[in-house]
């Protein structure tokens, strides 16, 4: 099994949407062109996706999904680590995520739950935060490796 992680291309949006729907994740607000989205493929078959939306000096980790037949192989972890390393290299102050099911999974990457009222306006104004995700969803934050706060 040879897995390759590569940058998503705009023409792959339908494939990405199909995998996200299978994982019961949001597709309504996927960014045009899928910038900062990574795809993991086995041969030419999409088996994983993860994205990082940028809002100035903040990021929103989103759309982390792996095909059920490929789960448990560290695929999501490799994509998340690559995106977070990129966020650190770009000097982002913090990366946020919103989840209804995977908050414990993201603990290992330095994310901690935060009060929704403490989330910066740039993240609050995303469709995920403001309406697509339920208000019961957990919001998590990871400070950049370059930040001390």
Buried (B, 14 or more C-beta within 10 A) or exposed (E): EEBEBEEBEEEBBEBBBEBBEEBEBBBEEBBEEBEBBBBBBBEEEBBBBBBBBBBEBBBBBBBBBBBEEBBEBEBBBBBBBBBBEBBBEBEBBBBBBBBEEBBEBBEEBBBEEBEBEEBBEBBEEBEBBEEBBEEEBBBBBBBBEEEEE
